[in-house]
Amino acid sequence: MPLSAEEIASHPAALRHVQEQSRALIHIYETSPRLAAVFATQQRWLLGHVGLALHFRRDPNDRRTEMTVARFLEVVRRNAVASRNTAEAFVKEMLHYNIAEYISTSGDGRAHPLRVSAATIETFTGWIHAHLRTLDRIDGGNRLARFLERPEMLGKLQPLICDGLLASGPVREPEQTFSLFIWLNNGGIVMDWLMSGIDPEDANLDRIPTSVISISEFAHWLKLSRTHLARKLHDAEALGSIGWIGQRGHSVMWVSRQFFREYMAVQAAKLAIVDAAFEACFPAAGES
């Protein structure tokens, strides 16, 4: 049976394993910042998953299943992921940076078949590896090894993960501080960086120290406007979700226990979705 979000969140070493996952995702960001920008906000992250799912679900022998702009817009509309204008702008950006590409350009523009580039799929595979590795560390499983033996199963696994993410209330409507950051460019990486610097021994404190001191250095590393990041951090501070142990900018930033719990709840929900999708693709021995 796949792990539930509750089982993942309650595991005594969950934070350590999620921190290792966060560092893997930060490494992907550092090596492929342009591609990582595809998933810079939660909305763009979901748009990216929709595009990948349409890519993997297409049947080369059935033109009705090809990924087109029109089909992408329909799935986005049906699942209330973004406005039509936002989705169209997203597709144009993906094409501009060769994250996606046209297969052919005959006929009406909205009917041109698209595909995700090989480099994009390779980078996304690293995201899959990171999450399967976390699940294995939680229960001692061998998901990653099984996936590496059959990497072609990515085409079945990712669409199921996308379905799960689109249907998940905890992922799509997280609590207040998490919601604040998911609309910030690279907000997911901001939270990963904050949480990856926590000492697990401090996780039960009301104010949990992180490794962040300088907002300027933080913003520069993330390629964010310092003003924009500072504004979001100020909003989070007003909620009581973050603060500084001493003088702002000259002491360590802390996160509240509530913010930490919100972050871990979303990570657990996401990992449970990945595990359920994996179980559907790789049923345990003896199961049909």
N, C-alpha and C positions, 0 to 999 in steps of 0.2 A: 504493500500500500504506500502511496506517496505520502510524504510528510505534510502535516497541516501547518498553517501559519502559527498556530498556538504552540505546537511541538517545537518548531524552529525557534520561536522567540523565547521559549522557556529553557532552551538548552543552556547549561552553565557556561559553555564556551562559545555561545553564539556571537558575542561581540568580537572576540578574537578572530573568528572565522570571517565575519562580515568585514572586519578591518582589513584582513588579507585580500578579500575580494575588492574592497575599495581601492587598495593600493594597485591592484591589477588594472582596474578601470582608469585610475589616474595615469598609469603607465601608457595605456592605450591613448589617452588624451594627449600626453606629452609627445608620443611618436606620430600621432595622426590628428593634429589639432583641427585641420580643416574638416576632416570627416567627423571628428567628435562634435563639431559645431552643428552637425545635423541633429544631434540629440541635445542641443544646448538648453532647451526648456522642455518641460514635460509634454507640452503640446507638440513640439517638433519631434520629440522622442516617439510619441504615439503615431504621428504622421509617418515617421521612418519605418515603424513596425508595419503599418498598413501597406506601405509600398513594398516592403520585403515579402509580406504574405502574398500579395498579388503576384509578385515575381515568381515565387516558389509554387504557387497554385496553378500557374498557366500550363496548359497542355500544348506542346509544340505542334500537335496534329489537329488542334481545334482552335481556330481563330477566335471563337467566341470567348475563350478564356484568356486571351492576351491582355497584358496590362496596358491600358491606355489612360490618358489624362481623364477622359470621361468616366471610365470605370473607377479610377482612383477617387475622383470627386464624389461619386455616388457612395462609395464605402465610407468616406469621411463624413458625408452628410448624414447617412443612415446611423452612424454611431456618434454623431454630435461631437466630433473631435475638434473641428475648426470651421471657420467661415469659408465660403467658397473662394473669396479673394485671398485669404491666407493660404489655403491649400494650393491654389494656382501659383502663387508666388513661391511656395515651397518647391513645387515641381520645377519651375524655371531655374531656381537656384541649384537644385540637384543636377540639372542638365548642364548648367554653366560650369560647374566644378567637376564634371565627369563622374559624379557619384551615381548617376543613372545616365542611360544613353538610349537613343532611338535605334530600333532594329531596322526599320525602314522608314522612309518619309513620303511614301505614296499616299494619295488620298487626303481626306480631311485631317487637319492638325490634331483635333481631339481624338481621332481614331488611330493615330500613329502608334504602333506597338512600341513599348518601352521595355527595357530590362535594367536590372541593377548591375553595376560594373563588377568585375571579378575582384578588384581591389577592395571594394566596399564589402563584399561578402566575406573576404578574408579577414578584414578587420572585425566585422560583426561576429565571426566565428570565435574570436578571442573573448567577446562578451559571453558567448555560450560557455566556453571553457571555464571562465571565471566562476560562473554560477553553478555549474555542475561540480566543480572542485569544492565549492563551499558546502553544497549538499553532501558530498562524500565525506567531508571532514566532520559534519554534524552526526552522521549515523554510521560512518565506516563503510559506506557503499563503494561501488566501483562504476558509477555512472560515466565518469569521464573516460575511463579505459574502454568501456563498451561503445561510447560514442566515437572514440578515435579509431576503433575497429571498423566502424560503419559511418564515416563522415558524410556519405551521401544522404543520410537520414536528416541532415539539416533542413532539407526541403520539406519534410513532414513536420519536424519539430517546431520550427519558427512560426508557421501559421497558427499552430495550436497555442503557442505562447502569446501571440498577438490576440487571438480570440479571448484568452484568459485575462489579459491586461485590459482590453476594451470593456470587459464585463465586470471588472473588479471595482467595487466601491472604495475599499481601502486604498487602492492605488490611484484611482482617478479623483477621489475626493478626500485627500488626507486632512489631518487636523491643522490647526491654524498656522503654526510656524513653518511647518513643512510646505504648506500651501503658499506661504509668502516667498519661499525660495524657488519653488518650481517655475515661477514666472520670470525669474532672473536668468539672463544668459549665463549658461554654464552653472546654473543653480545646483544641479545634482552634484557636480564636481565640487562646488563650494561646500556642500554638506558632507560629501565623502572626505574632503580634506580635513574639515573640522573634526569629524568623528574618528578618522583614522589616527589622530594624534592623542586620543584619550587613553589614559592608563586604565585597563579594565578593573583594577583595584579601586578606582575612584567612581565607578559607574553608579553607586548607590548614594553618592553625595547629592545634595540639593543643587550645588553649583560645581559642575564637573570641569576641571581645567583641560584646555586643549593645548596644542603646540603653537597656536597662532598668536603673534604679538603685533606685527606691523600690517596695517590695512594696505598701505602702499605696496609693500612687497607682495602681499597676497593678491592684490588687484593686478599687478604687473605680471605675475606668474600666470594668472588666468586670462590675461589679455582683456581685462575688463576696465571700464572707466572707474577710477578710484571714487569719483563722486557718486556714481550709480551704485557701486558696491556699498559705500559708506551709508547711503540712504537706506538700502535694504537692511543693513546691520542695525541702523538706528531704529527702524521699524520693529525689528526683532527684539532690540533692547527695550523698546517701549512695552512690548508684550511680556517682558521679564524672562525672555528665552535665552538671551546672551548678555554678557557684560564683561567687565575687566576686573581682575583681582585687585589691581592698583590703578595707576593713572592710565587712561586710554592711550593706546599707541606705545606705551612704555612698560606694559605688563602683560601677562598671559590672559587671553580671552577664555571665558568659561561659557559652557552651555548648560541650560537648566535640565534637571532630570526629566521634566515633561517633554522638552524638545528632543532629548535623547530617546525617550520612549516612543515618540512619534516617528522618528527616523527608523528605529528598529522595527516598529510595527509595519511600516511600508516595505522594508527590506524582507521581512518574514513573509508578507503577503506575496511579494514578487517571486521569492524563492519557491513558495508553495505552488505558484502557477507554473513555474519552470519544471518543478518536480512532477506535477500532474501531467504536463505535456510529455515529459520524458517517459513516464510510465505508460502512457498511451502508445508511444512509438516503440518502446523497448519493454514489453511486458516481462515480468519475472518468469523464470523457468517454470514450466508446468502450467502457465496460464495461456489462454488462447489469445 
